[in-house]
Every structure is written in C-alpha cells, then in structure tokens.
Amino acid sequence: MQMVKDCDAHIDTKKRVTLRGARYQYYNVKEYENGCIVLEPRELTTPEGISARTLEEMDQAVRNFRFGKASAPVDLSDF
C-alpha cells in the first residue's frame, strides 16, 4: 500500500482531531493499546425503502393491537 499523505495532527481542547483534505466524510476509528490509531473510510448509504408488504404487515399488527388481539406479555426477567 502506498502512502498518500503524511501529516502531524493534534487534539484540541474538546479531544477532537481534524483531518484536512480528507477524502471521505465518515471514518471508522480503531485505537490500539500501543497507541496506533487506524482510520477506515466508511461510505454511508441511504437504506432502501420499506416494501409495501412489510408496511401492510405493520399496519395489520397495529390494528390487531388496538383491538386487543395480542399475545400475552413476554417474561424477560431471566435475561
């Protein structure tokens, strides 16, 4: 892998680092015990829309709940 950029940075009073000329807007940051910090670029995408079938099922679930047609409460005390 070829180095594209080499620069020094410092942390401001709010513990932030600014990357000038960054290629991506979002990065995943990993900090290791030895002090190394790895930035991996992340490209966020818009999720696909909810399908019509899923929306219909959600509407039906809400109607059932409003009419009292629901299962008994689930006991989560074991967790």
Sequence and secondary structure as in RCSB ss.txt:
>XXXX:A:sequence
MQMVKDCDAHIDTKKRVTLRGARYQYYNVKEYENGCIVLEPRELTTPEGISARTLEEMDQAVRNFRFGKASAPVD
LSDF
>XXXX:A:secstr
            TTS    TT S SEEEEEE TTS EEEEEE         HHHHHHHHHHHHHHHTT       
 TT 
